[in-house]
Amino acid sequence: DGGRDSKGSAHVVAGEGTGIVHTAPGCGDVDHKIGLELGIVGIAPLGEDGRYQEGFGEFTGREAIDPTTADLVIQKLEEKGLLVASEKYPHIYPHCWRTGDELVFRLVDEWFINMDWREEIKDVTRQIDWLPESIDGQNREIEWLTNMRDWMISKKRFWGLALPIWINPEDPTDFEVIGSLAELKEKCVEGWDGFEGNTPHRPWIDHVKIKSSTTGATLSRIEDVGNPWLDAGITPFSTMGYNTHRDMWEKWYPADLVTECFPGQFRNWFYSMLSLSTMMRYDETDDPKEKQPFKTLLGHRLVMNEEGQPMHKSDGTAIWFEEAAEQIGVDTLRWLYLAQNPASDLRFGTRHPEQPVTLETPEGPISETKEGAPTCKVTSGPADEVRRQYLIPLWNSYAFFVNYAWLDEFDPSAEKIPYAERQEIDRWILSRLQSLIGLAHESFQAYDTSRFVNAAGQFIDDLSNWYIRRNRRRFWRSKDANDADKTAAYQTLHEVMVTLSQLLAPVVPFLAERIYQNLVFGRDLLDTLSSEEDSSDWPESVHLCDYPTVNEDLLDEDLNARTALAQAVVRLGHQVRDQSNLRVRQPLAEIRVACST
């Protein structure tokens, strides 16, 4: 029409292409937005099968993504004298992330929740403690709420949460939303026998028809099911019996903690829980704090392979739990995860689909995962580092104690040597242990496991490379029941190892249990545990123990600081030796240390 019906738009860039963009409000997201803004009629040309519907002439029945369809478009433009030129060029278009198939946009009728609630939801969002602070979760969520459109809650599927919306097929404005099974039964005029005794899902729920409260017409349930995030968002209510056991729900609401991967959940699970909690409690309270579905949210980033790339089932790179558990070890996995800064991606390991292996598990050998994938070799450099730096030194420290305690027939129940009479290095390691206990409580209260786990790793290094290495001669001395200093060394190391097993139980539960059982009960978990009831006052398992608390009488911050200074000097000495190619065992005539006063 000579440009009389042309529209300007910021989506058209003058220096790119022709400067003219065709707009079809029924065939694209941006096109649809422009159509709504400008009042352009939206036509839905495609059916559910991705083919043109009736009324589109030669295009009817054609698949939209079929290359011959594009050829026909060009042919028709040419026949009408509207084609200036045609060429092939790269164009970014959405594809299915699972199958890689090309996708098309369709214009369909859906159900939405009006997001005029956004300001109330923001108020609830501000009541929550968002962790870790470095990801600025609260502002991310508020930014999403500020810019999001109305929430589409329906899906064109069979499986899913059946939306409780009954509609008049002759008049779409005549519909009702049902709030409970009791209300549905009260309004039912047909089909209750086909539904009763079944869950409120398709096909049974679709048997029920109700009478319209306004027109008296018979209403049928819409065919749509709910968006999965609608179902997930109701978790704070559905899991604790909001409708059936309100007393229990009030006891447990809100949840203390929610944790989930954060890159996508600000607009999915976090958002849906915040929205539905705000809406469902609207009539119950005006206090936004009482509407919060959880008190603290701990977000974490993604698990990647060692190269920092995503792992996918489709290309065989996804690592299955059975493979990781048997080849890497569950305690190693837990340490690796808990030591990770949640604000950063975890580079976990690499699966080798070209190297199938048979795994020996407690249930017997397996050659495929529970999902049916062949079990393959898995390697993990980060996991190897966890074993090398922390778990092996911890086990070696335990083994050192067990071997010499067995030779010397050490009795843990013997009268304790007073702490004041023990060597300074004994008092230091016990004081360091108290500092670690205090830090453990602070870290777990703040949901900062990485802080504790990394501090525990440093403590294991101090125990192995400082305390034991500098005390070996005390344990090596000939057996002498009257050697109080040797007994003090045994008692100190025994107390440290038992307490450390309790501290590390949430991190390495199996290794901690093994150490605890042997040091407390003299049991080796590789053998069958004794069935005789133990007379000890100790709990049967490390996981039944109270978590250690700080013994202020053993905490000596000055001693900790002085020893830390000595350790720093030794580390500097090692660096100088390395730089000068001097062996560690070569004696030095003199060492000078410069320090500020």
KETOR-498008 format. One line per 8 residues: number of its first residue (from 1); for each residue x, y, z of C-alpha. Coordinates in steps of 0.25 Angstrom, whole numbers. Layout:
NUM) X:Y:Z; ...
This chain:
1) 0:0:0; 12:9:-3; 16:9:12; 3:16:17; 1:5:27; 16:4:32; 20:5:47; 33:10:53
9) 39:1:63; 52:1:72; 53:-14:68; 57:-10:53; 71:-5:52; 74:4:40; 88:-1:37; 84:-16:37
17) 78:-23:25; 67:-15:18; 62:-7:29; 49:-13:28; 44:-24:37; 31:-32:34; 22:-34:46; 13:-45:48
25) 6:-44:62; 2:-59:62; 16:-64:59; 26:-58:69; 28:-53:83; 33:-39:78; 23:-38:67; 12:-41:77
33) 17:-30:87; 17:-20:75; 3:-25:71; -3:-22:85; 4:-9:86; -1:-4:72; -15:-11:72; -11:-20:60
41) -20:-33:59; -13:-45:63; -16:-57:54; -12:-71:58; -8:-79:45; -2:-91:52; -9:-103:59; -4:-112:70
49) 4:-120:59; 12:-108:54; 4:-108:41; -4:-97:34; -19:-98:38; -31:-97:29; -33:-84:21; -19:-82:17
57) -20:-87:2; -8:-94:-3; -2:-93:11; -12:-101:18; -7:-114:23; 8:-110:21; 18:-111:32; 23:-98:35
65) 38:-102:37; 38:-110:24; 48:-104:14; 37:-105:3; 28:-96:11; 38:-85:10; 40:-87:-5; 25:-85:-7
73) 25:-72:1; 36:-67:-8; 28:-72:-20; 16:-65:-16; 23:-52:-13; 29:-53:-27; 16:-55:-34; 10:-43:-27
81) 22:-34:-31; 26:-32:-17; 40:-39:-17; 52:-30:-18; 62:-41:-16; 65:-54:-8; 77:-60:-1; 81:-70:9
89) 87:-64:22; 89:-69:37; 78:-66:46; 77:-70:60; 64:-77:64; 60:-85:76; 62:-100:77; 58:-111:87
97) 69:-112:97; 66:-127:99; 65:-132:84; 71:-120:76; 58:-119:68; 55:-106:62; 43:-99:69; 32:-90:64
105) 23:-79:71; 8:-81:72; -2:-72:76; -12:-79:86; -21:-75:97; -15:-78:111; -19:-74:126; -11:-64:134
113) -10:-58:148; -10:-43:147; 3:-38:153; -3:-26:159; 2:-33:172; 16:-30:169; 18:-19:179; 12:-28:190
121) 21:-39:186; 33:-30:186; 30:-27:201; 30:-41:204; 43:-43:197; 50:-33:206; 47:-41:218; 55:-53:214
129) 70:-55:216; 76:-57:202; 90:-65:202; 101:-64:198; 101:-49:199; 111:-48:187; 100:-52:177; 90:-41:182
137) 78:-50:181; 68:-41:187; 71:-30:177; 71:-40:166; 57:-45:170; 52:-31:171; 57:-28:157; 50:-40:152
145) 37:-36:159; 38:-22:154; 39:-25:139; 31:-38:138; 18:-39:130; 6:-46:135; 9:-61:139; 4:-71:130
153) -1:-83:138; -6:-92:127; 0:-103:118; -6:-111:107; -2:-124:112; -9:-137:118; 0:-140:130; 1:-129:141
161) -7:-122:151; -22:-121:146; -26:-106:147; -39:-105:155; -45:-96:145; -59:-99:139; -64:-91:127; -76:-90:118
169) -72:-95:104; -82:-85:98; -78:-73:106; -63:-72:110; -66:-61:120; -75:-70:128; -65:-78:137; -62:-82:151
177) -50:-85:159; -53:-96:169; -45:-95:183; -47:-109:189; -52:-123:187; -63:-120:196; -68:-108:187; -66:-116:175
185) -75:-127:180; -86:-117:185; -86:-111:171; -85:-124:163; -97:-127:154; -91:-138:146; -79:-148:146; -76:-149:161
193) -77:-165:161; -66:-165:150; -57:-156:159; -59:-161:173; -48:-169:179; -38:-164:169; -27:-153:169; -31:-139:164
201) -24:-142:151; -28:-145:136; -36:-152:132; -44:-154:144; -46:-139:148; -51:-137:134; -63:-145:137; -69:-134:146
209) -78:-123:141; -83:-112:150; -94:-102:149; -91:-87:147; -94:-79:159; -97:-67:150; -104:-73:137; -108:-86:142
217) -101:-92:130; -94:-106:130; -79:-103:132; -68:-113:127; -53:-113:132; -43:-106:123; -34:-116:116; -21:-109:121
225) -12:-114:132; -4:-105:141; 10:-99:138; 19:-108:146; 24:-96:154; 10:-94:159; 10:-108:165; 24:-106:171
233) 21:-92:176; 10:-98:185; 20:-107:192; 20:-98:205; 5:-101:206; 3:-115:200; 14:-123:207; 9:-119:221
241) -6:-121:220; -11:-106:218; -25:-111:215; -25:-124:223; -16:-122:235; -15:-107:238; -10:-108:252; 3:-116:246
249) 4:-106:235; 4:-94:245; 15:-101:253; 24:-103:241; 21:-90:233; 30:-83:228; 41:-93:225; 55:-89:231
257) 63:-92:218; 61:-94:203; 73:-97:194; 73:-98:179; 82:-95:167; 80:-80:165; 83:-76:151; 68:-79:146
265) 61:-81:159; 59:-66:162; 48:-66:151; 43:-80:154; 43:-87:167; 47:-76:176; 37:-67:169; 25:-76:169
273) 27:-79:184; 27:-64:187; 15:-61:178; 6:-72:183; 9:-70:197; 6:-55:196; -7:-58:189; -11:-70:198
281) -9:-62:211; -15:-49:206; -28:-50:214; -21:-56:226; -10:-45:229; -5:-31:225; 9:-34:231; 18:-38:219
289) 27:-45:229; 16:-55:232; 14:-57:217; 28:-62:214; 29:-76:210; 43:-78:215; 52:-70:224; 66:-73:217
297) 69:-76:203; 82:-82:199; 85:-81:184; 96:-88:177; 102:-89:163; 103:-100:154; 111:-113:154; 120:-114:141
305) 130:-123:136; 145:-121:138; 146:-112:126; 135:-103:131; 124:-108:121; 110:-113:124; 108:-128:125; 96:-134:117
313) 89:-148:116; 87:-146:101; 102:-146:98; 106:-156:109; 114:-146:117; 104:-146:129; 111:-153:141; 101:-162:149
321) 101:-164:164; 105:-179:163; 117:-176:155; 122:-164:164; 119:-172:177; 126:-184:173; 138:-178:166; 140:-165:174
329) 134:-168:187; 122:-162:194; 131:-155:205; 140:-149:195; 127:-144:187; 122:-138:200; 135:-131:204; 136:-126:189
337) 122:-120:189; 122:-114:203; 135:-107:201; 130:-100:189; 127:-86:189; 112:-86:184; 113:-74:176; 123:-81:167
345) 121:-92:157; 126:-106:162; 136:-112:153; 133:-127:156; 138:-137:147; 138:-143:133; 130:-156:128; 137:-164:118
353) 125:-171:110; 136:-178:101; 141:-185:113; 130:-194:119; 133:-201:132; 126:-211:142; 125:-205:155; 125:-213:168
361) 114:-207:178; 109:-212:191; 98:-218:184; 107:-226:174; 113:-222:161; 106:-213:151; 108:-210:137; 97:-199:135
369) 91:-188:143; 77:-188:149; 73:-179:137; 78:-190:127; 91:-183:123; 104:-192:122; 113:-189:134; 126:-182:129
377) 139:-178:134; 138:-165:142; 150:-156:146; 151:-144:155; 163:-135:157; 156:-127:168; 152:-140:175; 166:-145:174
385) 171:-132:181; 161:-134:192; 166:-148:195; 181:-144:194; 180:-131:202; 170:-135:213; 164:-149:214; 177:-157:212
393) 185:-148:223; 172:-149:232; 173:-164:231; 188:-165:232; 187:-157:245; 176:-167:250; 185:-179:246; 197:-173:253
401) 190:-172:266; 183:-186:265; 196:-193:261; 204:-187:273; 193:-187:283; 191:-202:280; 206:-205:282; 206:-198:295
409) 193:-203:300; 188:-189:302; 175:-188:310; 166:-177:307; 158:-178:320; 170:-176:329; 171:-164:338; 174:-152:330
417) 187:-144:331; 183:-130:335; 183:-120:323; 192:-110:330; 202:-121:332; 203:-125:317; 213:-119:307; 210:-106:300
425) 208:-113:287; 197:-122:293; 190:-109:299; 192:-102:285; 185:-113:277; 174:-114:287; 172:-99:286; 172:-100:271
433) 161:-110:272; 153:-101:280; 155:-90:270; 150:-99:259; 138:-103:267; 134:-89:269; 136:-86:254; 127:-99:251
441) 116:-93:259; 117:-79:252; 118:-85:239; 106:-95:240; 97:-84:246; 100:-76:234; 99:-87:224; 113:-85:220
449) 119:-99:219; 130:-95:210; 136:-87:221; 136:-98:231; 141:-109:222; 152:-101:217; 156:-97:231; 155:-112:235
457) 165:-115:223; 175:-105:229; 173:-112:243; 176:-126:237; 189:-120:231; 192:-114:245; 189:-127:252; 197:-136:242
465) 209:-127:238; 211:-119:250; 206:-126:263; 208:-141:259; 221:-138:252; 227:-130:263; 222:-141:274; 226:-154:267
473) 238:-156:277; 228:-156:289; 220:-167:282; 233:-175:278; 238:-176:292; 239:-189:299; 226:-194:306; 226:-189:320
481) 213:-188:328; 219:-177:337; 223:-168:325; 213:-157:328; 217:-149:316; 215:-160:306; 201:-163:312; 198:-148:311
489) 202:-149:296; 193:-161:294; 181:-154:302; 182:-141:294; 182:-148:280; 171:-157:284; 162:-146:289; 165:-138:276
497) 162:-150:267; 149:-153:274; 145:-139:274; 149:-137:260; 141:-149:255; 128:-142:262; 131:-129:255; 133:-135:242
505) 121:-145:242; 112:-136:234; 123:-135:223; 129:-149:223; 119:-157:230; 125:-171:226; 139:-168:229; 135:-161:242
513) 127:-173:247; 139:-182:244; 148:-174:252; 138:-172:264; 134:-186:265; 149:-191:266; 154:-180:275; 142:-180:285
521) 137:-195:284; 150:-202:278; 141:-207:267; 146:-208:252; 134:-206:243; 141:-215:232; 137:-226:242; 123:-230:247
529) 120:-221:259; 119:-227:272; 104:-230:276; 107:-229:291; 102:-217:297; 113:-207:300; 113:-202:315; 120:-189:310
537) 112:-175:312; 116:-172:298; 105:-171:287; 105:-183:278; 108:-175:266; 116:-162:263; 103:-157:257; 95:-159:270
545) 105:-150:277; 103:-136:281; 111:-126:273; 123:-122:280; 123:-109:287; 135:-99:291; 142:-103:304; 146:-89:308
553) 156:-94:318; 164:-100:306; 163:-88:297; 176:-80:297; 176:-69:286; 190:-64:290; 196:-78:289; 189:-79:275
561) 194:-66:270; 209:-70:275; 208:-83:268; 202:-77:255; 214:-68:255; 224:-79:257; 217:-87:245; 218:-74:236
569) 233:-73:239; 234:-88:235; 227:-86:223; 235:-75:219; 248:-83:222; 243:-94:212; 241:-84:201; 255:-78:203
577) 260:-93:203; 253:-95:190; 258:-83:184; 272:-86:188; 271:-101:185; 274:-105:199; 269:-118:204; 259:-118:216
585) 268:-127:224; 281:-119:222; 284:-111:235; 285:-96:235; 295:-89:243; 286:-77:244; 273:-72:240; 268:-57:241
593) 254:-53:241; 250:-38:238; 237:-34:244; 230:-21:248; 228:-18:263
